[in-house]
Amino acid sequence: MSSKRLLESFALGPLQLPNRMVMAPLTRCRALEGDVPGPLAVQYYRQRASAGLIISEGSQVSPQGKGYMRTPGIHSAAQVAGWQEVTNAVHEAGGRIFLQLWHVGRLSHPLFQPGGAAPVAPSAIAPAGKLFTPAGEQPYPVPRALERDEIPQVVEQFAHAARKAKEAGFDGVEIHGANGYLIDQFLRDSTNQRSDDYGGSLSNRSRLLCEIVEAVAAEFGEERVGVRISPVFTNFSMSDSNPEATFRHVVERLNAYRLAYLHVVTLGTPGFDFTALRRLWKGVFILCGGFDPQTAEAALVNDEADLVAFGKAFLANPDLVERARLGAPLNVPDKATFYQGEARGYTDYPTLAELES
């Protein structure tokens, strides 16, 4: 199947995308001391600037939002300066880039938290499993439930991060409401067992997301803010008693804003009606979940999405757009280097031109 729709230009709010191929946010764990993106990150994003839109790796909105080693932040002056080098490189190469705003919530450990504090969450419920820390692999601890009067502070963390992202030169931001992190923890009834106005009903459970959207949009403008959700994500002990109802309600609430896009992670899971979300959503709809250029083209032709996001395919193929244009084979991603390896598995994947030289 030729990739004609995939390579069409597309108007995304004030941005004109040269194609409909989005680089999905990909945690790579290569940040320098102080959670600052370094020269390798500059090269990595520059190499992939032919994407219609790059969505950066998740970047913690505050020290409290951190849960992994060597992930970048977007709350300090040094981090802003590091990201400015990235955005300059992407723009000089003709690209467009959004920053993903991230708070991991309960998926952290006191070794990552200021003062060795417990991670925060909607409710004091620990996920199963372990995480890697500076002291080696550790079980997830029981988090501390956020007090009602602390929640506005979390909203402000996102607003502050949006201000910093704008200062760093990003074209927009994506609010990470997916993959079992803090916002997702508030949305799902398995992790949110609060009895105040942030728990219980669908309206209450989606309150934090809406408040963050409003705070971030006040800094960047609604049409430069996207939201990512993952209705069928089950890692980190995530579940919901009625995901169809929960996420239709989320989409209905988000329709109140003129957002840049809704980014939905499908994970190839059967049994959830993603087409219902597509019909319900009034704006630009991005699908993500194991696509290659051929399956992405089919999704566009079938009107399942306006844009398609690629994760591992962009990781391993900096020239993915050119490969889609030519119908060329793709590099195979090296899983051993996803979260380690410095340049190896990060900036050394060859382009077609390099393979032919």
N, C-alpha and C positions, 0 to 999 in steps of 0.2 A: 504494500500500500504506500503510495507516495505521500509525503508529509506536506500537503498544500496548506491546510488550515493551520497546522502547527507553526508554519513559517510566516503567516500573515501578521501584519502590524495590528496593534490593538491600543485603543485609548483607555488608559487607566487613570481616571480623574484628570489631573493636569499633566500627567506623563503620557508620552507616546511611546509604547513599547514596540520594538522592531519585530518581535515575534511573540508567540504565546507560550514560550518555554520558560518556566520559573525555576530558579535554583532554590530548592527547599532548604530550610535551616538545618545545619548539620554540626552537632557538637564534635569538635576535633581535639580538644584538650592540648593545645599548643601555646597557650598564653604565657607571657613572661611573668617575672616577679611583680606583685601588685595587681595581678589579673589584667595585665595590659597586653593588647595584641601587638605583636612585633613584626619585624621585617618579613618573616615567612608568611604571615597572614596577609600582608600587603601583596606579596607575589601571588599567593593562592587565589585571592579574590580578583586581582587583575587578570589572571589567566582565564577566568570564567565570566568576564565582563560582556561577552556576546549573548548571554542569557537575556531574555526579555526583561526579567527582573531578578535580582539576587535578593534573597532574604537571608540575612546573616545568621550565624550560629547564635543560640540563645545567650544573652548577656545579662547577668544578674543586676537587678535594679538597686541593690543595696548589699552590704555585707551579710545581712540576715538572709538574703535570697540565695546564697551560695550553697551548693551541695556536691560539687565535684572538684577534683584537683585540676588546676590550670585552665579553668574556663574564664573568659573575659568578663569584665564588668562594664557598667556605663554609669558610674556615680562619682568617680574621682577625676581630677584634672589630668592626671597622667593617662587614665583610660581614654578620656576625650581626645587627648593628643595622639594616642596610638591609633584610635579609630579614624581620626582626621587623615592620617596617612593612607588608610585603607580607602576611604571615600574619595580622596583626591586621585588615587591610582585608578579606581573604577571609573570615575568620571572622565579622566584623561583618556581612558581606553574606550569611551563612548557608552559606558554602562549606567545602570540605575540600581540603587541598593537601599533596601529597608533594613532597619535593625530590629531583631526580635527581643522584646522586653520579657524578662524571665525572673520568676521567684519560685524556688523549688518547694517551699513549704515544708512538709514533713519529711521530704526525701533529702535529709541532711543529717548532720551529726554535730555534737558539741565541739568536735575538733575543727569544724569549719566556722562555727558561730562566734561572734564577738563575745569575749569574756567566758567562753566555754558554756554558753547558755544552751538550753534545749531548743531544738527546732520548733517552729510554730506551725499551727495547722488550724482548721476549723474546729476539730475535736481531737481529744487525746487518744488517738487510735494509731498504732504503729503499723506500717506495712510489713509483710513478710519479706525475708531476704536479707542480704548484706550489701554494703557499699564499700568502695575503696576510699581510704582516708590516708593522711600522712603517716598514720601508725599501722597501716595495713588494712586488710579486710575486717570490717566490723559489722555486727548486726544493726539494723535500723533501730534507733531508740524510740521510746514512746514520746511523741511530741507534746508540747504544751499548747492547750487550746487558747487561741487569741481571746483576750478580754474584749468586750464590746467597744470600749473606748480606745483600743489599740488599732482597730480596723481603719479609721481615717488615716493613721500613720502609714499603713501599708499602701493605701490609695495614693498618698503623697509620695511614697517611694517611686511609684510608677510615673507620676507627674514629673518628679525631679529627673528621672531617667530620660523621659521624653525631651525635657529641656536640654539635657546633656547630648542626646542624640542629634537634636537639631543643631546644637553648637558644633558637633563633630561633622556636620555636613551631610547627614543622611537625607535621602529623598522622602522618607517616611518611616513609620515603625509598625511592627506587628506585635500585638499583645498575645502572649503565649497562654492560651486558655486550654491547652491540651495535655496529653501524655502523662497524666497523673500528678502534675505540679499544682501549685497552690490554688489557682483559680479553678482548675478541674476538681480539686478536692472539695471546694465549696459547692460545685455544681452537682456532684454525685451524692446520693443519699446513703451510700455505704460509708463514706468518709465524713459527711457532714451530718452530725446528729445534734446540732445546736437547737436550743429552745427559744432563742431570741429572734430578732427580725432578719437574721442572716441564715436561718435554718428552717427546716420543716417544709413549707410550701415551695412550689417551683419558683414563684415570684421572689421569695426570700433567698433561695439558694442561688439565684442568678443576680442578686442585688450587688454583690461585690464586683462582678464582671462589668455590670452597667456603670457603676460608679467609677471604675478604672477607665472605661471607655470615655466617659465624659471628662475626666480629669486629663487624660492623655490628649483627647481631641481639643481641649482648651489650649493646649500647648502647641499642637502641630496642625490642627485643622482636621475635621472629620475625614475629608477625602484623601488624607495622607496617613490614615490609620487603618490597618487590617486586624482581623482577629482569627486565630487558629483554634479549632476544636477537634476532638477525636472521640466521637460517640461510642465507638466499639473497642476502645483501648482497655486492655485488661491486665497489663503488667502492673507491678507494684501494688497488687491486691486491689485494683480498681474495679468497681462494678456499680451498677445502678439497677434498681428494681424495675424501672420502666424507661430505658434509654430513649425509645422513640418519643415518648411524651416529654421527657426532660429536654431533649435537644431541639424538638420542634418549638418548645417554649422559648429556649435560648435564641433561636433564629428569629422568632416573632419579636422578642425584646430588642434584638440588635437591628431589626428593620426600622426602628425609630430613629436611627442615625444614618447619615449619608456616608457610610464607610467606604474605604477604597475597595475592600473585598472581604469575603468570608473564605477562609482556607480550611478545608475539611480533609482530615486524614481518614482514609477508608480501610487501610490494612488488608484489603482483599477479603474482608469478612462477609460471608453470606448472612442473610436473615435480617439485615437492617435496611430500611428503605431510604437510601441516599437520594433517590430521585425525588422523594417528597420534600427533602430539604432544598434541593435544587429549585423545585417549583415554588416553594414558600419564600425563598430568599429573593429580595427585590434588586439586589446589586450584582457585582461581579463575583462569580463563583469559581474558586480554585479547588481542584481535586489533587490529592497526593496519595500515593500508595502503590509502589512497585511498578510504575509505568515505564515502558520503553517508548521510543518514538512511534512505533507502529500502534501500540495500544492507546497511546495518547491521542494520536490522530483519529482513531475510531471513537474515542470519548468525545472529541470535539465535533466530529461529523454527526454523532448521535445526540448532540446538544446536552450532554451530561455535565459539561463544564464550559466556562469561557477561557480558562487558562489551566494548564497542567503543570504541577510541580514535580521535579525529579530530584531524588536524593542521591543514592549510590551512583546513579548514572552520571550525574554532574561531578560527583566526587572523583570518579575514575576517568572522566573524559572532559578535560577543560574546554575542548572544542566540540561539545555535544551538539551545538546548533549546526555546525558544518557537517558533522557526521549524519545528522538527521536530513539535511539537505541532499546529501549524496547517497543516502541509504547505506552508509559504510558500517562495518562491524564496530562494536564497542570494546574498549578495554575492560578487563575483568577487575573489579575492586578487590584489593587485598585487605581482608577483614582483620588481619593481625596488626595492621597499621591504622585502623580507624581512630583510635584514641591514644596512640603513641607512635613514635618513629621520627619526630621532627620533620625534615624534608622528605624522608622516605614515606611513600604513600600519601603525600600531601601536595608537594609541588613538583614531583618528578614523574607524574603520569604523562606519557608522550602524546602529542597531537599527531594527526595524520601527516602533517607536513614534516614533522620530526621523524616519523617512521619511514617516510619515503626518501629522506635525505641521506 
